[in-house]
Amino acid sequence: GLFEDFPMLVEVYPVRSEQDVKRLYLEVNKSESVKEIDLPDSIAPARKQHIDFACEELTKLYPDMFKPSERCRPPHLHKDTLRNKLFQHSATEGLHGGQALLDAVLQVNQLLKQRPKSNWSAKALRGYDKAKANDCYLGLDDYAWLESML
């Protein structure tokens, strides 16, 4: 074949009734897909730790800006999406340590804070006042700010 065999973890849920099947179906369909950062990887465990540290600190600094839903609207952020975006972006590769990454993200937040309100998109403007009230502008531009970390 084209692919070699590989080990796969499968979780089996016992169901006893059609109601159990419906409940399980709804639960499974509410779940979020596994992010790349959460896949097993022996190459970048330190980088993952740095990203986890920075994201955890950001959620402590700006608790009202993080939402549990992946589909949150600006100016909100989703912690796991942020983790994955940071992991996928080359800007985070050269930063050594979680504190260095956190400092870089906070510096970008300060740059975003200085952007005039008139320079934000119409979509971002809907959440601008909340971002300003919480002093967190990272969720306003759909992670385009990652480019400024290069």
C-alpha positions in Angstrom: 0.0 0.0 0.0 0.8 3.7 0.0 1.0 4.0 3.7 2.7 2.0 6.5 0.6 0.8 9.4 0.7 3.0 12.4 -0.7 2.7 16.0 -4.0 4.5 16.6 -5.8 5.0 19.8 -9.6 4.3 19.7 -12.0 5.0 22.5 -15.1 2.8 22.6 -18.3 4.1 24.3 -20.9 1.5 25.4 -24.4 2.4 24.5 -27.5 0.5 25.7 -30.3 2.4 24.1 -31.2 4.6 21.2 -31.2 7.5 23.7 -27.6 6.7 24.6 -26.7 6.8 20.9 -28.3 10.2 20.5 -26.6 11.6 23.5 -23.2 10.3 22.4 -23.8 11.6 18.9 -24.6 15.1 20.2 -21.6 15.1 22.5 -19.2 13.9 19.8 -20.4 16.6 17.4 -19.9 19.3 19.9 -16.3 18.4 20.3 -13.5 20.5 18.8 -10.9 19.0 16.5 -7.5 18.3 17.8 -5.1 21.2 17.2 -1.7 20.6 15.6 0.0 21.8 18.8 -1.7 19.0 20.8 -0.6 16.2 18.5 2.2 14.1 19.9 5.6 15.6 18.8 9.0 14.8 20.2 10.6 17.5 18.2 9.2 20.7 19.8 8.1 19.9 23.4 10.0 22.9 24.8 8.4 25.3 22.2 5.0 23.9 23.2 5.7 24.6 26.8 6.7 28.2 26.0 3.5 28.7 24.1 1.4 27.1 26.9 3.0 29.3 29.4 2.4 32.5 27.4 -1.2 31.6 26.7 -1.9 30.7 30.3 -0.5 34.1 31.4 -2.6 35.9 28.8 -5.7 34.2 30.0 -4.8 35.4 33.6 -4.1 39.0 32.4 -7.2 39.2 30.2 -9.8 36.7 31.5 -12.8 38.5 30.0 -11.3 38.3 26.5 -11.0 34.5 26.3 -14.1 32.5 25.4 -14.6 28.7 25.4 -16.0 28.6 21.9 -13.7 28.3 18.9 -16.1 30.5 17.0 -15.9 33.5 19.3 -16.3 36.9 17.7 -13.8 39.8 18.0 -12.4 41.0 20.2 -12.5 37.7 22.0 -9.8 35.0 21.7 -10.0 31.2 22.0 -7.1 29.9 24.0 -6.5 26.7 22.0 -6.8 28.5 18.7 -4.3 31.1 19.9 -1.9 28.3 21.0 -2.2 26.6 17.6 -1.7 29.9 15.7 1.4 30.6 17.7 2.7 27.1 17.1 2.1 27.3 13.4 3.7 30.7 12.9 7.4 31.0 12.3 7.5 34.2 14.5 7.5 32.0 17.6 10.4 29.8 16.5 13.2 32.2 17.4 11.8 33.2 20.8 13.5 31.3 23.7 11.3 30.8 26.7 7.7 31.4 27.6 8.4 34.8 29.2 10.1 36.0 26.0 7.0 34.9 24.0 4.6 36.5 26.4 6.6 39.7 26.3 6.6 39.7 22.5 2.8 39.2 22.4 2.3 41.9 25.0 4.5 44.3 23.0 2.3 43.6 19.9 -0.8 44.3 22.0 0.7 47.7 22.9 1.3 48.4 19.2 -2.3 47.5 18.4 -3.5 49.7 21.2 -1.8 52.7 19.5 -3.5 52.1 16.2 -6.1 54.8 15.6 -9.7 53.6 15.9 -10.3 54.8 12.3 -7.7 52.2 11.1 -9.6 49.2 12.2 -12.0 47.2 10.0 -15.7 47.5 10.4 -15.8 44.0 11.8 -13.1 44.9 14.4 -14.9 48.1 15.3 -17.9 46.2 16.7 -15.6 44.8 19.4 -13.2 47.8 19.8 -14.9 49.3 22.9 -14.6 46.0 24.8 -11.0 45.6 23.6 -10.2 49.1 24.9 -12.0 48.5 28.2 -10.0 45.4 28.8 -6.8 46.7 27.3 -6.5 43.7 25.0 -6.5 44.2 21.2 -5.2 40.8 20.1 -8.6 39.5 19.1 -9.5 42.4 16.8 -7.6 41.4 13.6 -8.0 37.6 13.3 -4.4 37.0 14.3 -2.9 39.2 11.6 -0.8 40.7 14.4 1.4 37.5 14.3 3.1 39.0 11.2 4.4 42.0 13.2 6.2 39.6 15.5 8.7 38.6 12.8 
